[in-house]
Amino acid sequence: MKKIDFCIGIFDNLSENSLNKLKKDIDNCEIFGIGVYTEKVIIQEFFTKPVKKLEERLDAVKKIDGVDFVFVLDTNDPKEIKKIVQEETMRYINKK
């Protein structure tokens, strides 16, 4: 069985520290996905506005070496996030 991991976030500014942490996480699994919050969720749940548009943030995380798949999160509800992560992981596995 392959070890699968993921992280979720805003990903407005990817600092060197953030990239180093992601690299460690990526190195410790075989499949790695990243979920990026929409502007709506960021404003409603985190009470801030992203600097960059969603597409820019998605493009940035897609370019990180070792990231296998990227998906959009339009919710901050843990149950919904779990469902989305499972669906996106299966979509990635089934594409291979």
Secondary structure, DSSP 8 states (H G I E B T S, - for coil): ---EEEEEE--SS--HHHHHHHHHHHHT-SEEEEEEE-HHHHHHHHS---SS-HHHHHHHHHTSTT--EEEEE----HHHHHHHHHHHHHHHHHH-
